[in-house]
Amino acid sequence: MQLELRHLEAVRRIAEAGSLGRAAVRLGVSQPALSAQLRRIEQVTGGELFVRGRLGVEPTPLGDFVLSVARRVLSEMDALAAGTRAAAPHPTLRLGCIHLVLVDRLFGYLEKEFPGHEIDIAIEHSAITLTRMLGAGQYDAIFYGEVADHEVPLPDGVAARTLIPKEPACVRLSAAHPLAGQEEIELADLADETWTTLTDDGDGGPEAMADACRRAGFTPTLRYRIADRKMRWELIAAGRAVSLCQPTSPPAEGTVLRPLAGDPLTGRIRLAWNRAAVSERRAGLLYRAAARAYLDSIPNNTFYRAWWESRPELHPVLDWESRPEPHPVLDWESGPEPHPVLD
C-alpha cells in the first residue's frame, strides 16, 4: 500500500480530535474502520503513530514527523485546488444535497445567479457523507438538514450558514387513513403505525424521531427505509406505512400531508461551502438561489403557509445590498442563528 491524501487526512484528523472515536465521527466512518486504516498506515510508516494517553491518543515522535509532513502536503493541495479553480474563467460549480424539497426548484434559480456556469448537482443519502466529500474537495458547496439539536460536524476549511432556522416536521399518510380528515394530528395517535423513512443518516433525524415518539408514549415501528421518494409515497398511498416529511413537500396522489400538533419535531436547512473553492460572494448567491427555491415551495400546503407567515423572524433576507451588518456574535461558523442573512 502507498500513502494517499486520504491517509494523511485521517492522521491529521486523529491528532486534531484527540481520539479515534471523535475522528471517526468527523470523517464519517466507523471507529473500527478508522482503527483498521490506521494500522495499515502504520505498517507503511514503519511504526506506531499514536499511543493512548490519559486524555486520549497522543502522537509518538514518528507520529509528530508524519503529522508535520501531512499538514504541509494537505495545505499545498488546498492551495493548488484554490489556485486552479480561481484561474478558470467559469469553473464548474459542484453541489451536493440530501433529499430536500427545495432541490426540485433550485436549478432555475442557480442558472439566474450563475449565468454561463456549468453546474453539477449530486444527491447523497447521508449528511455525514456530504460533509466528508466537501472537506475532501469533491464538492464546492452542500445543502443539508439537521434535526432537533443535532449539529453535523464540519471539516476544516469549511464555512456554513443557516438557510431556514426552523421548520416543523409533518406526517404523510394515506388519503384513506382514519386520521386523514383531521386538520392536525397528535403524534401519540400514530403509536400503532408502521413507519417508513428515507435512508438519510447523520442529520439526527432517527434519534430525534425516537425521542419525540418516546415523549408521546410509544416506540415507533420502522420497517421500510426507501431512498426513492416516489416509491415511498406509493407505499404510503397503499396504507402500508406513514412517514415524516418536510412541510413543503408537494402533493402526492393517494396521500395527504398533515401537521403534527405542537410541533414535536423540527429541523433546519443549512448551506456549507469549501472556502478554497467558493468565495463569500458566491456563497451568498447560492444562499439566495436556495432561499428563493424554498420560498417557492411554501404554497404547497395551506397550513404551512399560515405557520410560516406568522413567524417572520425565520424568513431569509434576500436583499443583499440592504442587508444589516452581521451581529458580532454570529460569525460564519456559528450554529443556527435566528435571522439568516445573505452574505
C-alpha positions as a Python dict, from the first residue, in 0.01 Angstrom:
ca = {
    (1, 'M'): (0, 0, 0),
    (2, 'Q'): (116, 354, -76),
    (3, 'L'): (18, 655, 131),
    (4, 'E'): (-255, 870, -26),
    (5, 'L'): (-401, 1207, 66),
    (6, 'R'): (-691, 1041, 244),
    (7, 'H'): (-443, 861, 470),
    (8, 'L'): (-271, 1189, 556),
    (9, 'E'): (-612, 1343, 625),
    (10, 'A'): (-700, 1056, 858),
    (11, 'V'): (-377, 1103, 1055),
    (12, 'R'): (-440, 1476, 1084),
    (13, 'R'): (-798, 1422, 1197),
    (14, 'I'): (-696, 1175, 1467),
    (15, 'A'): (-439, 1420, 1602),
    (16, 'E'): (-685, 1711, 1599),
    (17, 'A'): (-969, 1514, 1756),
    (18, 'G'): (-752, 1351, 2021),
    (19, 'S'): (-936, 1022, 1991),
    (20, 'L'): (-1022, 767, 1726),
    (21, 'G'): (-1391, 789, 1812),
    (22, 'R'): (-1419, 1165, 1759),
    (23, 'A'): (-1202, 1149, 1448),
    (24, 'A'): (-1424, 876, 1302),
    (25, 'V'): (-1732, 1095, 1350),
    (26, 'R'): (-1567, 1388, 1174),
    (27, 'L'): (-1452, 1167, 888),
    (28, 'G'): (-1792, 1000, 855),
    (29, 'V'): (-1662, 645, 908),
    (30, 'S'): (-1694, 389, 1184),
    (31, 'Q'): (-1433, 369, 1457),
    (32, 'P'): (-1335, 9, 1371),
    (33, 'A'): (-1283, 112, 1008),
    (34, 'L'): (-1063, 404, 1111),
    (35, 'S'): (-865, 182, 1350),
    (36, 'A'): (-802, -67, 1071),
    (37, 'Q'): (-696, 213, 837),
    (38, 'L'): (-454, 350, 1097),
    (39, 'R'): (-295, 8, 1137),
    (40, 'R'): (-237, -10, 760),
    (41, 'I'): (-87, 340, 761),
    (42, 'E'): (145, 243, 1047),
    (43, 'Q'): (262, -61, 851),
    (44, 'V'): (370, 173, 571),
    (45, 'T'): (534, 430, 800),
    (46, 'G'): (713, 161, 997),
    (47, 'G'): (584, 221, 1349),
    (48, 'E'): (311, 346, 1578),
    (49, 'L'): (188, 699, 1511),
    (50, 'F'): (-26, 735, 1824),
    (51, 'V'): (-30, 597, 2175),
    (52, 'R'): (-315, 608, 2425),
    (53, 'G'): (-267, 872, 2691),
    (54, 'R'): (-458, 992, 2992),
    (55, 'L'): (-669, 1231, 2782),
    (56, 'G'): (-691, 1029, 2463),
    (57, 'V'): (-442, 947, 2190),
    (58, 'E'): (-113, 1133, 2158),
    (59, 'P'): (132, 1126, 1866),
    (60, 'T'): (457, 941, 1903),
    (61, 'P'): (782, 1102, 1779),
    (62, 'L'): (724, 923, 1449),
    (63, 'G'): (366, 1047, 1455),
    (64, 'D'): (482, 1406, 1505),
    (65, 'F'): (705, 1377, 1198),
    (66, 'V'): (430, 1226, 982),
    (67, 'L'): (186, 1491, 1105),
    (68, 'S'): (418, 1778, 1012),
    (69, 'V'): (456, 1641, 660),
    (70, 'A'): (84, 1562, 630),
    (71, 'R'): (-16, 1915, 726),
    (72, 'R'): (229, 2065, 479),
    (73, 'V'): (117, 1839, 193),
    (74, 'L'): (-255, 1890, 262),
    (75, 'S'): (-205, 2266, 282),
    (76, 'E'): (-25, 2265, -54),
    (77, 'M'): (-304, 2061, -210),
    (78, 'D'): (-564, 2307, -79),
    (79, 'A'): (-365, 2593, -230),
    (80, 'L'): (-336, 2405, -561),
    (81, 'A'): (-712, 2345, -573),
    (82, 'A'): (-791, 2707, -490),
    (83, 'G'): (-542, 2841, -745),
    (84, 'T'): (-655, 2626, -1036),
    (85, 'R'): (-1023, 2700, -974),
    (86, 'A'): (-955, 3072, -937),
    (87, 'A'): (-770, 3072, -1271),
    (88, 'A'): (-1061, 2909, -1457),
    (89, 'P'): (-1293, 3167, -1623),
    (90, 'H'): (-1609, 2972, -1539),
    (91, 'P'): (-1526, 2687, -1304),
    (92, 'T'): (-1785, 2413, -1273),
    (93, 'L'): (-1988, 2455, -956),
    (94, 'R'): (-2011, 2119, -780),
    (95, 'L'): (-2303, 2094, -539),
    (96, 'G'): (-2408, 1810, -310),
    (97, 'C'): (-2751, 1780, -149),
    (98, 'I'): (-2959, 1541, 53),
    (99, 'H'): (-3326, 1484, -30),
    (100, 'L'): (-3452, 1838, 36),
    (101, 'V'): (-3768, 1957, -133),
    (102, 'L'): (-3604, 2285, -238),
    (103, 'V'): (-3373, 2093, -476),
    (104, 'D'): (-3669, 2038, -710),
    (105, 'R'): (-3689, 2413, -773),
    (106, 'L'): (-3322, 2501, -730),
    (107, 'F'): (-3195, 2458, -1085),
    (108, 'G'): (-3370, 2758, -1238),
    (109, 'Y'): (-3250, 2994, -969),
    (110, 'L'): (-2894, 2867, -993),
    (111, 'E'): (-2895, 2943, -1365),
    (112, 'K'): (-3004, 3301, -1289),
    (113, 'E'): (-2741, 3353, -1021),
    (114, 'F'): (-2458, 3180, -1212),
    (115, 'P'): (-2514, 3254, -1583),
    (116, 'G'): (-2269, 3077, -1808),
    (117, 'H'): (-2150, 2838, -1537),
    (118, 'E'): (-2167, 2463, -1563),
    (119, 'I'): (-2336, 2320, -1253),
    (120, 'D'): (-2309, 1965, -1124),
    (121, 'I'): (-2561, 1858, -860),
    (122, 'A'): (-2548, 1519, -690),
    (123, 'I'): (-2783, 1369, -432),
    (124, 'E'): (-2637, 1180, -138),
    (125, 'H'): (-2821, 980, 129),
    (126, 'S'): (-2616, 1100, 425),
    (127, 'A'): (-2531, 1441, 566),
    (128, 'I'): (-2208, 1294, 704),
    (129, 'T'): (-2112, 1173, 355),
    (130, 'L'): (-2182, 1520, 218),
    (131, 'T'): (-1961, 1697, 470),
    (132, 'R'): (-1682, 1444, 428),
    (133, 'M'): (-1687, 1488, 49),
    (134, 'L'): (-1700, 1866, 91),
    (135, 'G'): (-1392, 1855, 313),
    (136, 'A'): (-1215, 1633, 61),
    (137, 'G'): (-1279, 1884, -218),
    (138, 'Q'): (-1525, 1666, -407),
    (139, 'Y'): (-1799, 1925, -362),
    (140, 'D'): (-1770, 2303, -358),
    (141, 'A'): (-2085, 2351, -150),
    (142, 'I'): (-2360, 2141, 2),
    (143, 'F'): (-2718, 2179, 123),
    (144, 'Y'): (-2816, 1959, 415),
    (145, 'G'): (-3053, 1931, 706),
    (146, 'E'): (-3020, 1898, 1082),
    (147, 'V'): (-3300, 1775, 1307),
    (148, 'A'): (-3374, 1892, 1662),
    (149, 'D'): (-3050, 1985, 1844),
    (150, 'H'): (-2819, 1774, 1628),
    (151, 'E'): (-2524, 1951, 1466),
    (152, 'V'): (-2349, 1788, 1171),
    (153, 'P'): (-1970, 1817, 1227),
    (154, 'L'): (-1796, 2021, 959),
    (155, 'P'): (-1438, 1967, 838),
    (156, 'D'): (-1162, 2226, 841),
    (157, 'G'): (-1168, 2492, 572),
    (158, 'V'): (-1548, 2491, 555),
    (159, 'A'): (-1788, 2777, 634),
    (160, 'A'): (-2160, 2736, 694),
    (161, 'R'): (-2475, 2943, 710),
    (162, 'T'): (-2827, 2856, 821),
    (163, 'L'): (-3079, 2896, 541),
    (164, 'I'): (-3400, 2802, 723),
    (165, 'P'): (-3356, 2804, 1103),
    (166, 'K'): (-3672, 2611, 1181),
    (167, 'E'): (-3940, 2411, 1005),
    (168, 'P'): (-4185, 2165, 1160),
    (169, 'A'): (-4198, 1800, 1059),
    (170, 'C'): (-4532, 1683, 921),
    (171, 'V'): (-4676, 1338, 865),
    (172, 'R'): (-4776, 1192, 528),
    (173, 'L'): (-5037, 922, 537),
    (174, 'S'): (-5285, 753, 307),
    (175, 'A'): (-5584, 960, 197),
    (176, 'A'): (-5796, 668, 319),
    (177, 'H'): (-5641, 670, 666),
    (178, 'P'): (-5890, 730, 952),
    (179, 'L'): (-5688, 1037, 1060),
    (180, 'A'): (-5664, 1187, 712),
    (181, 'G'): (-5961, 1417, 768),
    (182, 'Q'): (-5813, 1589, 1073),
    (183, 'E'): (-5656, 1933, 1038),
    (184, 'E'): (-5366, 1829, 1262),
    (185, 'I'): (-5261, 1501, 1418),
    (186, 'E'): (-5133, 1418, 1764),
    (187, 'L'): (-4811, 1219, 1742),
    (188, 'A'): (-4944, 980, 2009),
    (189, 'D'): (-5231, 884, 1775),
    (190, 'L'): (-4974, 729, 1540),
    (191, 'A'): (-4839, 487, 1802),
    (192, 'D'): (-4968, 175, 1621),
    (193, 'E'): (-4849, 278, 1275),
    (194, 'T'): (-4571, 127, 1065),
    (195, 'W'): (-4323, 393, 960),
    (196, 'T'): (-4109, 442, 652),
    (197, 'T'): (-3824, 687, 612),
    (198, 'L'): (-3552, 789, 372),
    (199, 'T'): (-3213, 626, 402),
    (200, 'D'): (-3056, 958, 509),
    (201, 'D'): (-2823, 934, 805),
    (202, 'G'): (-2613, 1172, 1007),
    (203, 'D'): (-2869, 1454, 1039),
    (204, 'G'): (-3001, 1345, 1379),
    (205, 'G'): (-3340, 1254, 1233),
    (206, 'P'): (-3377, 893, 1354),
    (207, 'E'): (-3268, 984, 1706),
    (208, 'A'): (-3494, 1291, 1719),
    (209, 'M'): (-3790, 1091, 1590),
    (210, 'A'): (-3735, 821, 1853),
    (211, 'D'): (-3712, 1088, 2127),
    (212, 'A'): (-4030, 1262, 2010),
    (213, 'C'): (-4220, 933, 1997),
    (214, 'R'): (-4091, 837, 2339),
    (215, 'R'): (-4219, 1164, 2480),
    (216, 'A'): (-4554, 1083, 2317),
    (217, 'G'): (-4556, 746, 2493),
    (218, 'F'): (-4451, 492, 2232),
    (219, 'T'): (-4163, 342, 2034),
    (220, 'P'): (-4208, 376, 1656),
    (221, 'T'): (-4212, 65, 1437),
    (222, 'L'): (-3975, 144, 1149),
    (223, 'R'): (-4000, -118, 877),
    (224, 'Y'): (-3904, 48, 549),
    (225, 'R'): (-3601, 258, 456),
    (226, 'I'): (-3651, 373, 97),
    (227, 'A'): (-3433, 622, -90),
    (228, 'D'): (-3674, 670, -380),
    (229, 'R'): (-3934, 932, -287),
    (230, 'K'): (-4195, 815, -539),
    (231, 'M'): (-4173, 459, -407),
    (232, 'R'): (-4221, 581, -51),
    (233, 'W'): (-4529, 777, -149),
    (234, 'E'): (-4678, 477, -328),
    (235, 'L'): (-4624, 268, -15),
    (236, 'I'): (-4799, 533, 195),
    (237, 'A'): (-5086, 569, -53),
    (238, 'A'): (-5144, 195, -24),
    (239, 'G'): (-5189, 238, 352),
    (240, 'R'): (-4889, 24, 443),
    (241, 'A'): (-4692, 296, 625),
    (242, 'V'): (-4678, 660, 733),
    (243, 'S'): (-4380, 894, 718),
    (244, 'L'): (-4245, 1221, 848),
    (245, 'C'): (-4198, 1482, 575),
    (246, 'Q'): (-4092, 1840, 522),
    (247, 'P'): (-4389, 2077, 533),
    (248, 'T'): (-4301, 2199, 183),
    (249, 'S'): (-4348, 1853, 31),
    (250, 'P'): (-4564, 1861, -283),
    (251, 'P'): (-4896, 1677, -309),
    (252, 'A'): (-4877, 1306, -391),
    (253, 'E'): (-5169, 1110, -530),
    (254, 'G'): (-5347, 899, -271),
    (255, 'T'): (-5179, 1069, 25),
    (256, 'V'): (-5234, 1370, 250),
    (257, 'L'): (-4987, 1579, 447),
    (258, 'R'): (-5089, 1689, 795),
    (259, 'P'): (-4912, 1897, 1063),
    (260, 'L'): (-4827, 1739, 1397),
    (261, 'A'): (-4992, 1913, 1691),
    (262, 'G'): (-4749, 2117, 1896),
    (263, 'D'): (-4455, 2078, 1651),
    (264, 'P'): (-4290, 1791, 1843),
    (265, 'L'): (-4014, 1762, 1585),
    (266, 'T'): (-3840, 2044, 1397),
    (267, 'G'): (-3542, 2073, 1168),
    (268, 'R'): (-3335, 2332, 986),
    (269, 'I'): (-3164, 2365, 648),
    (270, 'R'): (-2803, 2476, 610),
    (271, 'L'): (-2559, 2570, 338),
    (272, 'A'): (-2189, 2488, 377),
    (273, 'W'): (-1908, 2561, 135),
    (274, 'N'): (-1539, 2498, 87),
    (275, 'R'): (-1357, 2828, 139),
    (276, 'A'): (-1083, 2722, -102),
    (277, 'A'): (-1336, 2690, -386),
    (278, 'V'): (-1619, 2933, -309),
    (279, 'S'): (-1588, 3299, -214),
    (280, 'E'): (-1827, 3453, 36),
    (281, 'R'): (-1987, 3644, -251),
    (282, 'R'): (-2057, 3323, -445),
    (283, 'A'): (-2181, 3160, -126),
    (284, 'G'): (-2425, 3449, -98),
    (285, 'L'): (-2553, 3378, -449),
    (286, 'L'): (-2601, 3014, -358),
    (287, 'Y'): (-2787, 3117, -45),
    (288, 'R'): (-3018, 3344, -243),
    (289, 'A'): (-3093, 3080, -507),
    (290, 'A'): (-3177, 2822, -240),
    (291, 'A'): (-3386, 3068, -37),
    (292, 'R'): (-3596, 3153, -342),
    (293, 'A'): (-3638, 2785, -425),
    (294, 'Y'): (-3758, 2721, -70),
    (295, 'L'): (-3999, 3014, -73),
    (296, 'D'): (-4147, 2885, -399),
    (297, 'S'): (-4243, 2559, -228),
    (298, 'I'): (-4424, 2712, 71),
    (299, 'P'): (-4761, 2745, -108),
    (300, 'N'): (-4769, 2366, -148),
    (301, 'N'): (-4956, 2339, 182),
    (302, 'T'): (-5205, 2591, 318),
    (303, 'F'): (-5135, 2503, 681),
    (304, 'Y'): (-4763, 2562, 639),
    (305, 'R'): (-4814, 2893, 463),
    (306, 'A'): (-5005, 3018, 767),
    (307, 'W'): (-4739, 2877, 1004),
    (308, 'W'): (-4461, 3042, 805),
    (309, 'E'): (-4627, 3381, 764),
    (310, 'S'): (-4681, 3406, 1140),
    (311, 'R'): (-4306, 3369, 1201),
    (312, 'P'): (-4126, 3645, 1005),
    (313, 'E'): (-3816, 3600, 1220),
    (314, 'L'): (-3747, 3276, 1033),
    (315, 'H'): (-3756, 3430, 687),
    (316, 'P'): (-3434, 3455, 486),
    (317, 'V'): (-3328, 3806, 381),
    (318, 'L'): (-3295, 3820, 3),
    (319, 'D'): (-3194, 4184, -49),
    (320, 'W'): (-2816, 4161, -46),
    (321, 'E'): (-2745, 4533, -82),
    (322, 'S'): (-2966, 4640, 209),
    (323, 'R'): (-2875, 4357, 444),
    (324, 'P'): (-2797, 4458, 803),
    (325, 'E'): (-2446, 4437, 935),
    (326, 'P'): (-2379, 4089, 1080),
    (327, 'H'): (-2419, 4060, 1455),
    (328, 'P'): (-2069, 4035, 1606),
    (329, 'V'): (-2157, 3707, 1778),
    (330, 'L'): (-2298, 3541, 1467),
    (331, 'D'): (-1992, 3459, 1263),
    (332, 'W'): (-1981, 3232, 960),
    (333, 'E'): (-1910, 2920, 1158),
    (334, 'S'): (-2160, 2970, 1436),
    (335, 'G'): (-2460, 2748, 1485),
    (336, 'P'): (-2813, 2826, 1365),
    (337, 'E'): (-2900, 3191, 1408),
    (338, 'P'): (-3250, 3341, 1432),
    (339, 'H'): (-3209, 3582, 1137),
    (340, 'P'): (-3017, 3428, 845),
    (341, 'V'): (-2878, 3697, 614),
    (342, 'L'): (-2737, 3692, 265),
    (343, 'D'): (-2360, 3714, 252),
}
